[in-house]
Each structure stands twice: as C-alpha cells, then as structure tokens.
Amino acid sequence: MWCSKNLSQKFILCFVLLLKISVGAEDLPEKKEDLGKLKFDAKDDFLQSMKWAYQGSYLQFSSTQNLVFAAMAVGASAYFIYNDDRISEKAVRKHKNEKFFRFVSDSSIFFNTPVLPITFYYWGRSKQDAKMVRFSQEHLAALTLALAESAVISIVPVHQRPDKKDLSFVETAFRGQSSFPSGHVIGYMVFGFKSLQFYGPQYALVPMALATATAFERVHSEKHYASDVIASGFIALLASEGVRYASNYDQNHPIYNWIFNHEFTLNYIRQNKAPGLQASLAF
C-alpha cells in the first residue's frame, strides 16, 4: 500500500507520524525541555544564589507565618537566656560519649563552608538534575544569609561565653565578643531544612540529628549557652524560608509544604469591648 502512494502522499503521512511522536513525547514523565534549560554557567548561578541570599534577608519576614516564627524565636531566646545558668550547670556534667559529640561538633565547621553546596551543584550539572542544582543554589544562599546574620547579631553584647579559655581561631575570628548565637549549629541546620524542603524528612533526619548533637556539645563544653544554640536554629529556619520565598520554587516536598507552606492569618479583634487576637490556619 505504501508503494502505491505518490511522493506528496508519502510526505503527508510522514509529517503526521512525526507530529504524533512529538506530541506523545510531551507526555513523558521526564520533561526534556527542563533539562535543555540547564546551561552550564557557574558564575551566573553563583550570583543568582547571592541575589536570593540578599532578597531572603527581608523576604523571611514577609509572611505572617514567618513573623510568628520570629516572635517564637524572641520568646524562646528570652526564656533560655533567663535560665541559661541553671541549664549549663546540668549540661556540663561528664558524658560517656564526649569524644563522639566533640567530633560531630568540630565537623560542623565543614558544613559552614560552601564545599557541600558546590559539590551538589556540580553533581547536579553532571547528571542534568535541575532539582539538585536548585537545591545547591538555595542551600548556598541560605547558608550565606544565616552565617551573615549570626555574625552581625554576635556584635550585640548579649552575654560572654561560659568559658573563654581554649577558644580556637574559628570560634573568634568571624564573630563579635558575644557567644549569642552559636555559629557551629547553623551549617547542619540549614542543610537539614533544605533537605527537608527538597527531598523530605528521610534526608533531613541525619543533619538534624547532627545539629542536635552539636548543640548539646557546645553547651556541654561551656562554649555556648542553651539560648545560643536555640537562636541559631531559628536563624537557620528563617534564612531557609527567606531564600525559598526569593527563589519562588514551588516543587517542594509535600511534608515540607504541609508544615511550612500554608495560609496563616493573625488579626486584631474586639469582643464585648475586650481586645484580642484572632488566628486562623488553612492547610
């Protein structure tokens, strides 16, 4: 039958066949057009991360939900500052796993460097994985923002370290005289929040556990008070959220969306001449 057709009919049939193939390709689970946009330009991608870090510095307070987190951070920090001495007295007691906790705490310095997000960036580029590339960019931006905020806040004379002896260069060179907040915890926390946002709780579990171990060690070794490490957790959370708002990424893990991405409103009301607050939460 094919041989009986003339040249024009063959051309039409071929055109229709190619059209069907091209339309069908759009229904494939992997979108090739997304991969085609991955143009290797490390400089532009780095500048984009820094732009998100800058925008995140003010966008982290652009939602009512994050303002509530900020209020919780202030309240929790004030509570722990008031009880720091009592908590420190219990935390400094010897622990059988001191060497392990010290190793985890010392290793946190590596997670405060851009080595990890840069590694994920080049890995994502080599695999043509747009999600991992975006993860690495947001990770770098949130880490930069959180560390910068921590350094600036440490200039405020909240309180001195419980023990000023045997401080390393890393513990003194990039911050003010105050021990508030803790810089060691931030790298783990940012890594944990971004892992939760992009890949889910199973990937966030390890960095969050390492952050908890580091927080304990910093208080146990009398390098920080409990308020210092609690404040660092909130700083990392708000920086992560600020960068998420700046990048406008909408393919977050469902559990992260369930926790952080919902409508929250807080209004001032008067009932029977009595003032009050009305809160509503929509998932």
C-alpha positions as CSV (number, residue, x, y, z in Angstrom):
1,M,0.0,0.0,0.0
2,W,2.9,2.3,0.8
3,C,4.4,1.8,-2.6
4,S,1.3,2.8,-4.3
5,K,1.3,6.3,-2.8
6,N,2.8,9.2,-4.7
7,L,5.5,11.4,-3.3
8,S,3.2,14.0,-1.8
9,Q,1.1,11.5,0.0
10,K,4.2,9.9,1.5
11,F,5.3,13.4,2.7
12,I,1.9,14.0,4.4
13,L,2.0,10.6,6.1
14,C,5.5,11.2,7.4
15,F,4.6,14.6,8.7
16,V,1.5,13.2,10.5
17,L,3.7,10.4,12.0
18,L,6.3,12.9,13.2
19,L,3.6,15.1,14.7
20,K,2.2,12.2,16.7
21,I,5.6,11.3,18.0
22,S,6.4,14.9,19.1
23,V,3.0,15.3,20.8
24,G,3.4,12.0,22.6
25,A,6.9,12.9,23.8
26,E,5.4,15.8,25.8
27,D,3.5,13.3,28.0
28,L,6.7,11.6,29.2
29,P,7.3,11.8,32.9
30,E,10.8,13.4,32.4
31,K,10.4,16.8,30.8
32,K,13.3,17.2,28.3
33,E,12.6,20.9,27.9
34,D,13.6,21.4,31.6
35,L,16.9,19.7,31.0
36,G,17.5,21.8,28.0
37,K,17.5,24.9,30.1
38,L,20.4,23.7,32.2
39,K,23.1,25.9,30.6
40,F,26.4,25.5,32.5
41,D,27.3,28.9,33.8
42,A,28.7,28.7,37.3
43,K,29.2,32.4,37.6
44,D,25.6,33.3,36.8
45,D,24.3,30.6,39.1
46,F,26.5,31.8,42.0
47,L,25.4,35.4,41.5
48,Q,21.8,34.1,41.5
49,S,22.4,32.4,44.8
50,M,23.8,35.6,46.3
51,K,20.8,37.5,45.0
52,W,18.5,35.1,46.7
53,A,20.5,35.5,49.9
54,Y,20.1,39.3,49.8
55,Q,16.4,39.1,48.9
56,G,15.8,36.4,51.6
57,S,17.2,38.8,54.3
58,Y,13.9,40.8,54.1
59,L,11.5,38.3,52.5
60,Q,12.0,36.0,55.5
61,F,9.7,38.4,57.3
62,S,7.2,38.9,54.5
63,S,4.6,36.3,55.7
64,T,2.6,36.3,58.8
65,Q,3.7,32.7,59.4
66,N,7.4,33.7,59.5
67,L,6.6,36.6,61.7
68,V,5.1,34.1,64.2
69,F,8.4,32.1,63.9
70,A,10.3,35.3,64.6
71,A,8.2,36.0,67.7
72,M,8.7,32.4,68.8
73,A,12.5,32.9,68.4
74,V,12.5,36.0,70.5
75,G,10.4,34.4,73.2
76,A,12.4,31.2,73.3
77,S,15.7,33.1,73.4
78,A,14.5,35.2,76.2
79,Y,13.3,32.2,78.2
80,F,16.6,30.3,77.8
81,I,18.7,33.4,78.5
82,Y,16.9,33.7,81.8
83,N,17.5,30.0,82.5
84,D,21.0,29.6,80.9
85,D,23.0,29.3,84.1
86,R,20.7,26.6,85.5
87,I,20.7,24.6,82.2
88,S,24.5,24.9,81.9
89,E,25.1,23.5,85.4
90,K,23.3,20.3,84.3
91,A,24.8,20.1,80.8
92,V,28.5,20.3,81.9
93,R,28.4,17.0,83.7
94,K,30.5,14.4,82.1
95,H,29.0,12.2,79.4
96,K,30.3,8.8,78.3
97,N,30.1,9.8,74.6
98,E,32.0,13.1,74.9
99,K,34.5,12.2,72.2
100,F,31.8,11.4,69.7
101,F,29.9,14.7,70.4
102,R,33.1,16.6,70.2
103,F,33.9,15.1,66.8
104,V,30.4,15.9,65.5
105,S,30.7,19.5,66.8
106,D,34.2,20.0,65.3
107,S,33.0,18.6,61.9
108,S,30.2,21.2,61.8
109,I,32.8,23.7,60.6
110,F,33.0,21.9,57.3
111,F,29.2,22.3,56.8
112,N,29.6,26.0,57.4
113,T,31.8,26.2,54.2
114,P,30.4,26.3,50.6
115,V,32.1,23.0,49.8
116,L,29.0,20.9,50.2
117,P,26.6,23.0,48.1
118,I,29.3,23.4,45.4
119,T,29.7,19.6,45.3
120,F,25.9,19.2,44.9
121,Y,25.9,21.8,42.3
122,Y,28.5,20.1,40.0
123,W,26.9,16.7,40.7
124,G,23.5,18.1,39.6
125,R,25.1,19.6,36.5
126,S,26.8,16.4,35.6
127,K,23.6,14.4,36.0
128,Q,21.5,17.1,34.3
129,D,19.4,17.1,37.5
130,A,17.6,20.5,37.7
131,K,16.2,19.8,41.1
132,M,19.6,19.2,42.7
133,V,21.1,22.3,41.0
134,R,18.3,24.4,42.5
135,F,18.8,22.6,45.9
136,S,22.5,23.5,45.8
137,Q,21.8,27.1,44.9
138,E,19.2,27.6,47.7
139,H,21.5,25.7,50.1
140,L,24.4,28.1,49.4
141,A,22.1,31.2,49.6
142,A,20.5,30.2,52.9
143,L,23.9,29.2,54.4
144,T,25.4,32.6,53.5
145,L,22.4,34.5,54.8
146,A,22.3,32.6,58.1
147,L,26.0,32.9,58.8
148,A,26.0,36.6,58.0
149,E,23.1,37.2,60.3
150,S,24.8,35.2,63.1
151,A,28.0,37.2,62.7
152,V,26.1,40.5,62.9
153,I,24.0,39.5,65.9
154,S,27.1,38.4,67.8
155,I,28.3,42.0,67.8
156,V,25.4,42.8,70.2
157,P,26.7,42.2,73.8
158,V,24.1,39.7,74.9
159,H,26.5,37.7,77.1
160,Q,30.0,36.3,77.1
161,R,30.9,32.7,76.7
162,P,30.5,30.5,79.8
163,D,34.2,29.5,79.4
164,K,36.5,31.8,77.4
165,K,39.5,29.5,77.7
166,D,41.0,27.5,74.8
167,L,38.9,29.2,72.1
168,S,40.0,28.3,68.5
169,F,40.6,30.8,65.7
170,V,37.3,29.7,64.1
171,E,35.4,30.5,67.3
172,T,36.7,34.1,67.5
173,A,37.7,35.4,64.0
174,F,34.3,35.6,62.3
175,R,32.1,37.0,65.1
176,G,31.8,39.5,67.9
177,Q,32.6,39.0,71.6
178,S,29.1,37.7,72.5
179,S,28.5,34.0,72.3
180,F,24.9,34.6,71.1
181,P,24.1,32.9,68.7
182,S,26.1,29.7,68.0
183,G,27.7,29.5,64.6
184,H,28.5,25.8,64.8
185,V,24.9,24.7,64.7
186,I,24.0,26.7,61.6
187,G,25.6,24.6,58.9
188,Y,23.8,21.4,60.0
189,M,20.5,23.2,60.5
190,V,20.5,24.9,57.0
191,F,21.4,21.6,55.4
192,G,18.6,19.9,57.3
193,F,15.9,22.4,56.4
194,K,16.9,22.5,52.7
195,S,17.0,18.7,52.6
196,L,13.5,18.6,54.1
197,Q,12.2,21.2,51.6
198,F,13.5,19.4,48.5
199,Y,13.8,15.7,49.4
200,G,11.8,15.0,52.5
201,P,12.3,14.0,56.2
202,Q,14.3,10.9,55.4
203,Y,17.1,13.1,54.0
204,A,16.8,15.7,56.7
205,L,17.0,13.3,59.7
206,V,20.8,12.9,59.7
207,P,21.7,16.6,59.5
208,M,19.1,17.5,62.1
209,A,20.4,14.8,64.4
210,L,24.0,16.1,63.9
211,A,22.7,19.6,64.7
212,T,21.2,18.4,67.9
213,A,24.4,16.6,68.9
214,T,26.4,19.7,68.1
215,A,24.0,21.9,70.2
216,F,24.4,19.6,73.2
217,E,28.2,19.6,72.8
218,R,28.5,23.4,72.6
219,V,26.6,23.8,75.9
220,H,28.3,20.8,77.5
221,S,31.8,22.1,76.6
222,E,30.8,25.6,78.0
223,K,31.5,27.3,74.7
224,H,27.8,28.4,74.4
225,Y,24.7,28.7,76.5
226,A,21.4,27.0,75.6
227,S,20.0,30.2,74.3
228,D,22.8,30.5,71.8
229,V,22.0,27.2,70.1
230,I,18.3,27.7,70.2
231,A,18.6,31.1,68.5
232,S,20.8,29.5,65.8
233,G,18.1,27.0,64.9
234,F,15.5,29.8,64.4
235,I,18.0,31.8,62.3
236,A,18.6,28.9,60.1
237,L,14.9,28.3,59.7
238,L,14.1,31.9,58.8
239,A,17.0,32.2,56.4
240,S,15.9,29.0,54.7
241,E,12.4,30.3,54.4
242,G,13.5,33.7,53.1
243,V,15.6,32.1,50.4
244,R,12.6,29.9,49.4
245,Y,10.4,33.0,49.0
246,A,13.2,34.7,47.0
247,S,13.7,31.8,44.6
248,N,9.9,31.2,44.2
249,Y,10.5,27.4,43.9
250,D,7.2,25.5,44.0
251,Q,8.2,21.8,43.8
252,N,8.8,21.4,47.5
253,H,8.3,18.1,49.3
254,P,4.7,17.6,50.4
255,I,5.6,17.2,54.0
256,Y,7.5,20.5,53.9
257,N,4.6,22.2,52.3
258,W,2.3,20.7,55.0
259,I,4.4,22.2,57.7
260,F,5.5,25.5,56.3
261,N,3.6,26.4,53.2
262,H,0.0,27.2,54.3
263,E,-2.1,30.3,54.9
264,F,-1.8,31.8,58.4
265,T,-3.6,35.0,59.4
266,L,-3.5,36.9,62.7
267,N,-6.0,39.7,63.2
268,Y,-6.7,42.2,66.0
269,I,-10.4,42.0,67.1
270,R,-12.6,43.4,69.9
271,Q,-15.3,41.3,71.5
272,N,-17.6,42.9,74.0
273,K,-15.2,45.9,74.2
274,A,-12.4,43.5,75.1
275,P,-9.3,43.4,72.7
276,G,-8.0,40.1,71.4
277,L,-6.2,38.3,68.6
278,Q,-7.9,36.0,66.1
279,A,-5.7,33.4,64.4
280,S,-6.7,31.1,61.5
281,L,-4.7,28.4,59.9
282,A,-5.5,26.9,56.5
283,F,-3.7,23.8,55.1
